Structure formats: structure tokens, C-alpha cells
């Protein structure tokens, strides 16, 4: 018997018909050779509806209570999916995060899984049950309900797959898999059949819809993750450890695997900062304390002991970030702050680019030829990212998709 | 420090404004001399909405899964009430039935409380928190979520009050208290200031809105229960152990305390049943197995070894009951079954009636004078009940309210 873990997102569970459809898929996977553990998200936009009610009661909901509130959406889904499975004649049992043994720290709203005790799940599987687990949630040592952050039902699924030694983890969603680029921006973007964990990690962090922590977890525990549509029978994209032979084929074919894009980027420039040790932390510590995520950071070379520090934040956090920066700017020896809104991020991603020169140059040249100005550049070993005007994002992604011949990937 | 347990029903929590209103009431009760534990029902008609979704997935929802589904409504309420309390600057913490230590058997949908462990609640109170507990739910030894039956948030409240040795249990609802009769049927019905447990038990079983198990529990543990409106500042009705002096005053004033009414009654008559030992159980055991509640049962005197058995069920269960009875009728020596639909039940209730003759006669005479035919009669020590046509129910209740001079009660 092998264990298959499946995860169904909220859009796949938005109404009774879709719930019945999900139950059929789960039921068809459960047979003589496969035991199934399914994790589910909250139905459709029910999480947003709960947030809306909370916002009418308080501007700053207490994180512990918000977790109690939001965790109910997944509980409802898993009870309903079980009912639909039972209607199909299958034995099924729903488990909350607590019942499923998902222990976490007490960082309400963004808890980390500290331990996974799969005894109850194993017992239910051994009794012939399909197990449906409420995604996105866990429980502390003190029996308080926690949530793992938005989109973290993926994380629940991969963690369960790792803990249960599952054959694979299947993530069902409303898209057919991982695409070479966002199809809304790049019309000839196409679905990939497979992608390596590290590449997917860069794609996920940079725009493609999947919880990055779940990819990391899959990578660490080597759990193959299949991302696929719950609406049709297409084959999806397998995220897995790409072995050497695949790598070599990849090298021959193409080293760029995908173009990742992201909107909602704003840039803050702190001019003429005194260039001395500790200057970066004087700036970024207060931002972290204010819970503002800083993304790309660039520091120019020092001229006469002064440097410019540039970094990006989410557009929605720009006002708060600016007010934090203004407070510390004097201390940094700078009074001048510049702001640039309405930016986007475009990245080329691929493990094949590692140690292979020329990719960055080709990217910059492609953007230049398309008349797109590059605002900032940052790179990792398997990714090159440019910040451009958000209005240029589609043109940039399409041009790069063409330049790196991803049509034929 | 004394502990006050409060319970707020779903209609008192139907929207964010009402939730804020409830939080204000809880906050105003919590002061230097009172610790408050509040239990809450699901918001407005959210339980019905969940049942509706479930009914679109399966005709017969699995009881365990239905309990998981329905228990979420109360969790949402208690998180939202805590947020509203925190917005008012109060320290508050929400607890699920499981967290609150409400252990039950595993009769899903109608679980019985088997044990109450108040350690967590006491700890939270000692830390200065207002504790808001999800009503209507508990947890089994095996950590499965159970619900205690509809309307059982009252039960949660009284059980907590008993377990915490609370000074009193306050039930807030959308009515001002317990009335001498249903005001929709008897225009000059009026709110009572107090009522005894036993009387309330008869009123509750016979129509007045309050979970009868919660009254029993209050009676056993002698927890005074105040039923009051969450919408205004009226004084409500205190349900408590009426002491002898009160009783004497009651006797002087009036022995009938209330007129209880109930709709949705149907009658089944099994004619010419062989009158031998065990005959009743041959009939009522199969009904119990089919989960049909039989209410009033009347057996006529035997004539020539034959008797007629008459009993009432809820109108909504009539079809199922009839088919069960038809199956066993032959065995009982009877082929003939009669049915009477659209009946109602009217009762006069009062401990003062005990050992005092004349009340029954006065009741029957009053109904006769009003031209109302009595279909069945049944009595307990403190109650006399007549089954009448449902169309006569209002006239009957009003006539009895007048006859027993309850205007001046």
C-alpha cells in the first residue's frame, strides 16, 4: 500500500457541486493499492468573508482569536468533503489540524510546524478510512489553535506527505500546473511537465502561485509534488528532485526554465547614507520590527564615504515603510528619501544557468532592445531579477520568453 | 470574587453591531467583584446555512461530520466576541468546547456531558481574562468533536455555571423572559419575575423556548438561571429553587404559573390491540429504534381483552411513525390504525397545583365553555395537558389564561 496525499484549494471547493467533484477525485484515487489523505482549504472566498466580519468589529484583530475564526473555514470544508465521500459509499473521517497531530509554535497567524504526530492518521488509514485533514492549521502545546499563514494548506499537505512517507503529494488547484510564465502576460507561455525544487522555489517566491515554504519542505524531505487542475484531467507539473541525467538534457535544451513576474512593487531610495558598518541594520531592523517585508536590496558603491541604499517593499506597505525610514534617515546621515511606485519584478529562473555566463547579459540586452528601462537588478545562483515599470512587465516577460526560446522548452 | 456565567443566543449575535453590543454587556458585568464566563451560540442563522450546504451534498449527513461542521458556527462567534471585548480594552480569550474541558459521550448530534474539567477556564480567569466559550459542543475521550443537540448552548452555560460554582447563570435571548403564555396566542400574557425549576421544566418541555436539559441541570446543581433580553435592560425571569415562603405566597396568589402551548402535534390510534403484558413495548420499541419521539401516550381501559392505544408524535415524524406502526400492527392483533393531524397541546403548569384538586376540572370546564373539544388528556404532578385542534390552540390558551386569573399573577 502506498499513501497519496492530495490537497484541494478553495476555488476547487467553492460550492456543493465542486465539493462532490473533489470527492469523486479522492474516491477514484483510493483503491486497493493507494491510501489517500486529503487536505482541504476553506470554501471559495469564505476566509475573506470571515476577515470582513472581523474587520467590522475591530481594526486590529487579536492574532489568537483571528486564528480561531479563520481555522473554521477549513473545518467546514473537510466535514463537507467527508460527507460527499460517504455519499459515494467510501469510509472517510475528517480531522482538524489538532486531531491530525500538527503541532506548531504559537506564532499566531504564521505558525511554524514544530512536530507532526501521525498516529491518529495512521490509525484511521489502517481502519480503511480516507482521511480528510483541515489544511492551514495546527495546534500549540497549550492546545491553542494556530494558522500557518495564507496559502499554507499546501504546507499542510507537503508536511503530511513527508511525515507519512507518502509516495507523492498532489496539489489540485484551478490552474493546470506551473507555466513557463504568467499566461495572462505571455500568451505563448506553456505548462511545464516537470521542474526542480530549487527552480520552483525561485518561481514561487517570484510570483508563481504556490506557498514557498511548502516547496522548501518538499525539497528537504524529497517529496515529489504534482501540481494539477482539479477541473480536468491534464497531467499537471511534477516538482521533484531533478537528477543529473535530466540536468544534462536540460542543459542541452535550455537552461532557463521559467519567467517569473510580480506586481505590487515599490522602491524606496535613501540617498547619501554614511557608509559605515551597521548602517544597513539601523535601517532594516526598524522595518522588520514594523513587520514590513523588504525584498530586493541594492547598495551602490561608496563615493566619498557616502552611498545610496535602495530597496523594494510591497506597494501596499509603502506608506508605512516610508514613515519608518523617515524616522531613521537623520541617524543615517541622510535627509533625502526617494520613492518610486508602480514597479514590477521580472525574473528568469533555471538551475541550468548556474556557472554559465551570458544569461544576465542576454536578459539585459533583451530588455534594452524592447525599450524597457531596468530600475534595479538582483541575482541569485539560479535567478536573475530586474525591477521594471509595472506597465512594462508584460512586454518584458514576453520578450524574455521569446529570447530564451521557451516556446520550445 | 464571584463568577457569573452568561449565555448569548444566535439572534443576539447576528451581525457585527449586535456582537459589539454583546461585548459591551459582558464587559459591563466584568468588574472588581465579578469574573465572567460567557457562552455563545452561532451567529443568526449560520447553523441553518451550514445545514443547507450539507443537505445539498448528502441526504443523510454522517453524524460525526455534521458535528464537525456545525461546531464551527459557535467557534466563529466566540472568536468575534473576544475581538469585540479586546476592542473595548478588556482581556478576553475564546475556548472551544474541547478547550473548555467539556467532555461528552460519542452520541454525535445529541451528546451527553460526561465530565467537566474547568482547569483551563479557572487558569484564564485567574490571569484576568474574560472567558468566552463556544456553546453547544464538547469533545469525546478520543478527541472527536460532538454537539449537544439544538439549543444546547443553554446547557453549556448551565453546566459551566454548575462546574464553576457560579453565583448565577444568565441566559440572554431575544425575548424578555418567561411569559405566562405565548404572547402571540394570548395577548395579555405577561412576563414572570420568577419561576421554580420544576414549573419551568414543564413549561420548557411544553413549548416555552428553553432547552429542558439545561433546566434539569440547573435544578440538580441548584444554579439560579436568569432568562433576559440582550436587547434592553428589563429584569428578565429568574428560574430558581422556590422556597417555602414563596410557595405559600404562591398558593395564596395563584397555583397556576403558566400556560404552555405547542404546535406540530399528530396523533396515531392503534385500535383493538390485544391487552397482554409487553404490548406497549412491542409498539414503542420499534418507534424508538426509528428515532421517533413519542410524547403523550394514552391507553383506554380494556374491553373484552382488547384496548385502543393512542399516542402523539411530531407532525413532521408522522409519516415515518405510521409506517413503523403498520409493520407491527398485525403482531399486536390489530389491523386498524387511525391518524389525526393538525393538533396542538395546551398545558397549565404550576407546583402549587400539586395535591390540590379542582384544577383539572376547571381546565376541562373552561375548554368546554369555549366550545373546544379535548382529544387527549395527560397529567403530571404539576401539569395538566390537553390535546386540542391546533386551530383552537390560541382560543384555548387565552381562555385558560383568563380562567386562572393569570393577568393578576
Contacts between the chains, C-beta under 8 A, distances in Angstrom:
chain1	res1	chain2	res2	distance
A	16	B	53	6.1
A	16	B	56	3.8
A	16	B	57	5.1
A	19	B	57	6.0
A	20	B	57	6.4
A	50	B	76	6.9
A	53	B	16	6.1
A	53	B	80	6.5
A	54	B	79	8.0
A	54	B	80	6.6
A	54	B	83	6.1
A	56	B	16	3.8
A	57	B	16	5.1
A	57	B	19	6.0
A	57	B	20	6.5
A	57	B	80	5.8
A	57	B	83	5.0
A	57	B	84	5.0
A	57	B	87	6.5
A	58	B	83	4.8
A	58	B	84	6.8
A	58	B	86	6.7
A	58	B	87	4.2
A	61	B	83	5.0
A	62	B	82	6.6
A	62	B	83	5.9
A	62	B	86	5.0
A	64	B	93	7.4
A	64	B	94	7.9
A	65	B	79	4.4
A	65	B	80	7.8
A	65	B	82	4.5
A	65	B	83	5.1
A	65	B	86	7.3
A	65	B	94	5.7
A	66	B	79	7.2
A	66	B	83	7.6
A	68	B	75	5.9
A	68	B	78	7.2
A	68	B	79	4.0
A	68	B	82	7.9
A	68	B	94	5.3
A	68	B	96	7.7
A	69	B	75	7.5
A	69	B	76	5.7
A	69	B	79	3.9
A	69	B	80	6.5
A	69	B	83	7.9
A	71	B	75	7.7
A	72	B	72	3.8
A	72	B	73	8.0
A	72	B	75	5.1
A	72	B	76	5.3
A	73	B	72	8.0
A	75	B	68	5.9
A	75	B	69	7.5
A	75	B	71	7.7
A	75	B	72	5.1
A	75	B	75	7.9
A	76	B	50	6.9
A	76	B	69	5.7
A	76	B	72	5.3
A	78	B	68	7.2
A	79	B	54	8.0
A	79	B	65	4.4
A	79	B	66	7.2
A	79	B	68	4.0
A	79	B	69	3.9
A	80	B	53	6.5
A	80	B	54	6.6
A	80	B	57	5.8
A	80	B	65	7.7
A	80	B	69	6.5
A	82	B	62	6.6
A	82	B	65	4.5
A	82	B	68	7.9
A	83	B	54	6.1
A	83	B	57	5.0
A	83	B	58	4.7
A	83	B	61	5.0
A	83	B	62	5.9
A	83	B	65	5.1
A	83	B	66	7.6
A	83	B	69	7.9
A	84	B	57	5.0
A	84	B	58	6.8
A	86	B	58	6.7
A	86	B	62	5.0
A	86	B	65	7.3
A	87	B	57	6.5
A	87	B	58	4.2
A	93	B	64	7.3
A	94	B	64	7.9
A	94	B	65	5.7
A	94	B	68	5.3
A	96	B	68	7.7
A	96	B	145	7.6
A	98	B	143	7.5
A	99	B	143	5.7
A	99	B	144	7.7
A	120	B	143	7.9
A	143	B	98	7.5
A	143	B	99	5.7
A	143	B	120	7.9
A	144	B	99	7.7
A	145	B	96	7.6
